[in-house]
């Protein structure tokens, strides 16, 4: 896992919003299960980070 966003702090295809957006948080990528890789290639959903930014529900 690289720990950095694919596009220099921007979003990746699996992100709901840019990092730091209020009401969002990091979650494990559902496609690579947090490894950042699918087979020999970087996961396209998370950009190889193993994390996605998702909206957090509140009640």
N, C-alpha and C positions, 0 to 999 in steps of 0.2 A: 504494500500500500504506500502510495507516495505522500499522502497527507496534504496535498495541495490541489486546488481546483484546476481543472483542465484548462480553462480559458482565463488564467491569471486573476482569479477571484470572482469571475463571472459565474454564469449558470451552466449546468450540464443538462443534457436531455431529460434526465430523470428528476430534476429539481422542480418544485412547485413555485419557487421564488428565489431571488438572489440571497446569498448568505447575509445574515444580519437583519433580515426583514422582520419587523415585529409580528409575533404570533406564529413564528416558524422555528424549527430546530433541526438538528442533524439526526438522521436515522440510518440504519444499515441498509445498503442497497439491496433491493429485493431480488435482483437478477444474479449478482455475483456473490451474494450472502456476505458482503463485507471484505472479500478478498481483493477486489479491484481488478480481477482477471476472470476471463471466461476462456478456458483452454489456454492457449499460448498468447492470446491478445488481451489488450486492455479492455475492460468492460465499457461498452458504448453508453450505457445508461448513466453511470456515475463518472465517466471520464477517467477511470482508473483509481479513483480515490477510495472506493469502497463505501462511500457515504452519499446520501441524497438529502436535500433540504425539503422538508415537508411541513405543511400547515399543521398546527397543533390545535386540537379541539379544546374548548373550554365550556364550562357550564355555568 
